[in-house]
Amino acid sequence: MPLRDHFHPPLQNRPNAESMTASWATMLLLRLNASVLPAGYRAEQEVFAGPRVTIDLGALQNPPAPGPANGEGGVAVATRQYAPAAVLAGEVGFADADLFEVRVISDDGRIAAAIELVSRSNKDRPDTRRAFAVKCASYLQAGVSVVFADFVTCRRSDMHSELVSLLDLPESLHWSSSSGIAAVSYRVLGAGDGVRMEAWPAELRVGEPLPTVPLWLDRDVAVPLDLEGSYEAAWAGHRR
C-alpha cells in the first residue's frame, strides 16, 4: 500500500498526524519485539507530544530536612534577598518539539539503535530542525545507530541535510530527497581518527510503498526495519 499525505486534504486530520505517528512508533515496537530482534535485544518507546518539563527527581525523592523553627528550640534567621541585575539579556526561543522514538536496548543496558519518526514540529523552525539533528548526532557519536523516517509533507526541509550541515560531513555523505521526505539509516564505525559513517538513504514519495532499511544493532548485526508493514498497521488501526 502507498504512503499517504497526512498533512493536506483530504486526509488532513483524518487521523491527525500526531496520532498516526504515535501509532506508527507503537507498531514498530511491537513488530521488533515480536519477531525481528534477536535474543538479547528489546525495543522500548519514547513519545512526547507538546511542551514538557523535566523534573529533578533527586530533589523530589530527597527533600531537604526542615531547619529549626522559631519557638521550637531554634533561632529564626532572616534570609537576605540576593537578586542582582542581569548583565546580559535577550529574547530566546527554546526548541521543544514532539518526540516519537523507539529505542533498541541490549540485555546489558546498552542502547544499540534509535528510530526517530519526524513530526511537523521537528521541521517547523531552524532551532527545532537543528535540535533534531543534534539528537541524531549525539546518538551516532555514542556509537548508537539511527534510523529516521520523515513523512512530513507540509515542510520542505531536508533532515539529512540538517545532519550533514551540523557535522560538516564530507561530500561523499551529501544527499537530498527531491520529494522533501525520506528515510535514512546511519551507523558509525571505528574510533579516534578512524571514524567512518555509513548511510542508507531512501527517498519517500506519496503514493508509493515505503522501503525496508537496515537497523544496525552491532558492527556485524543488522535486522530489516519494515517501514511499510508497520505504517500500514498504524493506518489500519484508525477509524476514518
GILINDA-V56854 format. One record per backbone hydrogen bond with DSSP energy under -0.5 kcal/mol. CO is the residue of the C=O (numbers start at 0). NH is the residue of the N-H. Records with the same first field share a line. If there is no record, write none. Layout:
BEGIN
CO=NH ; NH
END
This chain:
BEGIN
2=206
3=5
5=12
7=10 ; 11
10=13
12=15
14=12 ; 13
15=19
16=20
17=21
18=22
19=23
20=24
21=25
22=26
23=27
24=28
25=29
26=30
27=31
28=32
29=33
30=34 ; 35
31=35 ; 36
37=40
39=106
41=104
43=102
45=100
47=98
52=54
54=56
55=59
56=60
57=61
68=71 ; 73
73=70 ; 75
98=47
99=116
100=45
101=114
102=43 ; 104
103=111 ; 112
104=41
105=108
109=105 ; 111
111=144
112=103
113=115 ; 146
114=101 ; 116
115=117 ; 148
118=121 ; 122
119=122
120=123
124=128
125=129
126=130
127=131
128=132
129=133
130=134
131=135
132=136
133=137
134=138
135=139
136=140
137=141
138=143
139=142
142=144
144=113
145=185
146=115
147=183
148=117 ; 150
149=181
150=152
151=154
156=158
157=161
158=162
159=163
160=164
161=165
162=166
163=167 ; 168
169=172
170=173
175=177
176=179
180=203
181=149
182=201
183=147
184=199
185=145
186=197
188=195
190=193
191=194
195=188
197=186
199=184
201=182
204=2 ; 207
207=2
210=226
212=224
213=215
214=222
217=220
220=216 ; 217
222=214
223=225
224=212 ; 226
225=229
226=230
227=231
228=232
229=233
230=234
231=235
232=236
234=237
END
